[in-house]
Amino acid sequence: MEVRIRAAKHSDIDMLVNLLRELFEIEEDFVFNDEKQRSGLNLMVNSGKDRIFVAEYRNEVIGMCSVQLLISTAEGGFVGLLEDMVVKKAHKGKGVGRKLIAKVEQWSVEQGLTRLQLLGDRNNAPALAFYEKCGWSETKLIGLRKLPILYTD
């Protein structure tokens, strides 16, 4: 299977939105919203520092993996946060995900990142097994979130 991994372009956005729809079908913490996902993808493509990598097969985007730069005081430098890793159902188990992760790792080394991190859905056993096979390990940290609110006196 001839899969090409490359940086996403604006012309990929529609296909990326569809991939996110597929991903969010299995994510309990997120609800798909075309407008929000399209906005986030555009911000990442335009950021100049973050990257979305796509897996392309026969001129069709069949997978994606995004990485965002953060500053870590623990590492004393930049780290990468994997945000969206998804491969179309029809292409899972064919090495596409591994190729995407390998590209992210290569890019991360080139950028001088000191660590990669991600949040995984604890109920998505196949994804967690995939990450473990790719050399990722669990930490003692847990993910928490809160929507910001404006406090007034």
C-alpha beads as a LAMMPS data file, in Angstrom:
LAMMPS data file: protein, C-alpha beads

153 atoms
152 bonds

1 atom types
1 bond types

-500.0 500.0 xlo xhi
-500.0 500.0 ylo yhi
-500.0 500.0 zlo zhi

Masses

1 110.0

Atoms # bond

1 1 1 0.000 0.000 0.000
2 1 1 1.647 3.233 -1.206
3 1 1 0.767 5.756 1.493
4 1 1 2.333 9.199 1.427
5 1 1 2.648 11.233 4.633
6 1 1 2.710 15.000 4.193
7 1 1 1.741 18.240 5.906
8 1 1 -1.921 19.160 5.590
9 1 1 -3.025 21.936 3.246
10 1 1 -6.120 24.129 3.245
11 1 1 -7.549 22.003 0.455
12 1 1 -7.541 19.011 2.862
13 1 1 -9.835 20.620 5.430
14 1 1 -13.070 18.990 4.209
15 1 1 -11.490 15.528 4.347
16 1 1 -9.996 16.271 7.777
17 1 1 -13.392 17.337 9.106
18 1 1 -14.780 13.974 7.978
19 1 1 -11.955 12.166 9.754
20 1 1 -12.714 14.084 12.948
21 1 1 -16.373 13.117 12.617
22 1 1 -15.276 9.465 12.564
23 1 1 -12.959 9.993 15.543
24 1 1 -15.553 11.797 17.646
25 1 1 -18.040 8.947 17.121
26 1 1 -15.915 6.915 19.538
27 1 1 -14.847 9.749 21.880
28 1 1 -17.135 10.139 24.877
29 1 1 -15.732 13.517 25.934
30 1 1 -16.284 15.329 22.639
31 1 1 -19.263 16.051 20.431
32 1 1 -18.725 16.611 16.728
33 1 1 -19.445 20.147 15.554
34 1 1 -18.535 20.828 11.925
35 1 1 -18.037 24.563 12.467
36 1 1 -15.796 24.159 15.535
37 1 1 -13.701 21.381 14.030
38 1 1 -13.272 23.318 10.771
39 1 1 -12.211 26.408 12.757
40 1 1 -9.677 24.442 14.806
41 1 1 -8.212 22.799 11.709
42 1 1 -7.844 26.163 9.981
43 1 1 -6.113 27.610 13.040
44 1 1 -3.634 24.737 13.075
45 1 1 -2.909 24.874 9.340
46 1 1 -2.376 28.644 9.609
47 1 1 -0.376 28.621 12.860
48 1 1 3.064 28.260 11.306
49 1 1 4.310 26.324 14.341
50 1 1 1.858 23.451 14.800
51 1 1 1.372 20.675 12.242
52 1 1 -1.272 18.371 10.928
53 1 1 0.156 15.430 9.031
54 1 1 -2.048 13.508 6.642
55 1 1 -1.796 10.027 5.192
56 1 1 -2.725 10.088 1.534
57 1 1 -3.575 7.041 -0.565
58 1 1 -4.600 7.385 -4.220
59 1 1 -5.255 11.135 -3.768
60 1 1 -7.532 10.525 -0.765
61 1 1 -6.716 11.567 2.796
62 1 1 -7.177 8.391 4.839
63 1 1 -5.612 9.471 8.130
64 1 1 -4.322 12.383 10.140
65 1 1 -2.278 13.209 13.201
66 1 1 -1.921 16.706 14.617
67 1 1 0.806 17.977 16.923
68 1 1 0.846 21.285 18.787
69 1 1 3.820 22.949 20.429
70 1 1 3.751 23.740 24.133
71 1 1 6.416 24.972 26.521
72 1 1 7.250 22.641 29.395
73 1 1 8.922 23.995 32.508
74 1 1 9.689 20.383 33.491
75 1 1 11.593 19.860 30.244
76 1 1 12.886 23.421 29.971
77 1 1 11.804 23.663 26.377
78 1 1 9.235 22.829 23.766
79 1 1 7.171 19.643 23.830
80 1 1 4.539 18.353 21.446
81 1 1 0.930 17.512 22.183
82 1 1 -0.690 14.997 19.840
83 1 1 -4.274 16.099 19.499
84 1 1 -6.043 14.138 16.768
85 1 1 -4.847 10.743 15.591
86 1 1 -7.269 8.922 13.335
87 1 1 -7.168 6.512 10.407
88 1 1 -10.262 5.681 8.375
89 1 1 -11.832 2.413 9.455
90 1 1 -11.240 0.796 6.052
91 1 1 -7.478 1.409 6.347
92 1 1 -6.846 0.467 9.985
93 1 1 -4.349 -2.291 10.674
94 1 1 -2.317 -1.579 7.529
95 1 1 0.505 0.456 9.078
96 1 1 -0.943 3.880 8.269
97 1 1 -1.053 4.970 11.920
98 1 1 2.554 3.879 12.465
99 1 1 3.647 5.932 9.464
100 1 1 1.845 8.993 10.819
101 1 1 3.408 8.577 14.274
102 1 1 6.855 8.088 12.700
103 1 1 6.448 11.335 10.743
104 1 1 5.394 13.206 13.878
105 1 1 8.413 11.826 15.732
106 1 1 10.775 12.798 12.901
107 1 1 9.321 16.307 12.762
108 1 1 9.540 16.581 16.564
109 1 1 13.254 15.738 16.531
110 1 1 13.805 18.303 13.761
111 1 1 11.994 20.930 15.874
112 1 1 14.072 20.120 18.953
113 1 1 11.106 18.920 20.993
114 1 1 12.051 17.187 24.216
115 1 1 8.864 15.135 24.717
116 1 1 5.663 14.091 22.996
117 1 1 2.469 13.589 24.949
118 1 1 -1.157 12.798 24.279
119 1 1 -4.442 12.162 26.011
120 1 1 -5.927 8.763 25.261
121 1 1 -9.503 7.666 25.786
122 1 1 -9.293 5.097 28.599
123 1 1 -12.214 3.201 26.999
124 1 1 -10.521 2.887 23.596
125 1 1 -8.475 -0.265 24.171
126 1 1 -7.394 -0.622 20.505
127 1 1 -5.962 2.915 20.481
128 1 1 -4.158 2.415 23.790
129 1 1 -2.688 -0.870 22.537
130 1 1 -1.571 0.891 19.338
131 1 1 0.235 3.613 21.282
132 1 1 1.912 1.028 23.502
133 1 1 3.155 -0.857 20.416
134 1 1 4.562 2.456 19.145
135 1 1 6.592 2.892 22.347
136 1 1 4.318 5.223 24.311
137 1 1 3.928 4.672 28.042
138 1 1 1.433 5.769 30.668
139 1 1 2.323 8.384 33.246
140 1 1 0.986 8.909 36.751
141 1 1 -0.761 12.072 35.547
142 1 1 -4.455 12.228 34.695
143 1 1 -6.188 14.601 32.305
144 1 1 -8.526 17.189 33.758
145 1 1 -10.451 19.923 32.002
146 1 1 -12.646 22.904 32.748
147 1 1 -14.339 25.401 30.508
148 1 1 -13.100 28.901 31.356
149 1 1 -15.546 31.286 32.970
150 1 1 -15.184 34.987 33.624
151 1 1 -15.106 35.859 37.310
152 1 1 -16.485 39.234 38.353
153 1 1 -16.362 40.974 41.715

Bonds

1 1 1 2
2 1 2 3
3 1 3 4
4 1 4 5
5 1 5 6
6 1 6 7
7 1 7 8
8 1 8 9
9 1 9 10
10 1 10 11
11 1 11 12
12 1 12 13
13 1 13 14
14 1 14 15
15 1 15 16
16 1 16 17
17 1 17 18
18 1 18 19
19 1 19 20
20 1 20 21
21 1 21 22
22 1 22 23
23 1 23 24
24 1 24 25
25 1 25 26
26 1 26 27
27 1 27 28
28 1 28 29
29 1 29 30
30 1 30 31
31 1 31 32
32 1 32 33
33 1 33 34
34 1 34 35
35 1 35 36
36 1 36 37
37 1 37 38
38 1 38 39
39 1 39 40
40 1 40 41
41 1 41 42
42 1 42 43
43 1 43 44
44 1 44 45
45 1 45 46
46 1 46 47
47 1 47 48
48 1 48 49
49 1 49 50
50 1 50 51
51 1 51 52
52 1 52 53
53 1 53 54
54 1 54 55
55 1 55 56
56 1 56 57
57 1 57 58
58 1 58 59
59 1 59 60
60 1 60 61
61 1 61 62
62 1 62 63
63 1 63 64
64 1 64 65
65 1 65 66
66 1 66 67
67 1 67 68
68 1 68 69
69 1 69 70
70 1 70 71
71 1 71 72
72 1 72 73
73 1 73 74
74 1 74 75
75 1 75 76
76 1 76 77
77 1 77 78
78 1 78 79
79 1 79 80
80 1 80 81
81 1 81 82
82 1 82 83
83 1 83 84
84 1 84 85
85 1 85 86
86 1 86 87
87 1 87 88
88 1 88 89
89 1 89 90
90 1 90 91
91 1 91 92
92 1 92 93
93 1 93 94
94 1 94 95
95 1 95 96
96 1 96 97
97 1 97 98
98 1 98 99
99 1 99 100
100 1 100 101
101 1 101 102
102 1 102 103
103 1 103 104
104 1 104 105
105 1 105 106
106 1 106 107
107 1 107 108
108 1 108 109
109 1 109 110
110 1 110 111
111 1 111 112
112 1 112 113
113 1 113 114
114 1 114 115
115 1 115 116
116 1 116 117
117 1 117 118
118 1 118 119
119 1 119 120
120 1 120 121
121 1 121 122
122 1 122 123
123 1 123 124
124 1 124 125
125 1 125 126
126 1 126 127
127 1 127 128
128 1 128 129
129 1 129 130
130 1 130 131
131 1 131 132
132 1 132 133
133 1 133 134
134 1 134 135
135 1 135 136
136 1 136 137
137 1 137 138
138 1 138 139
139 1 139 140
140 1 140 141
141 1 141 142
142 1 142 143
143 1 143 144
144 1 144 145
145 1 145 146
146 1 146 147
147 1 147 148
148 1 148 149
149 1 149 150
150 1 150 151
151 1 151 152
152 1 152 153
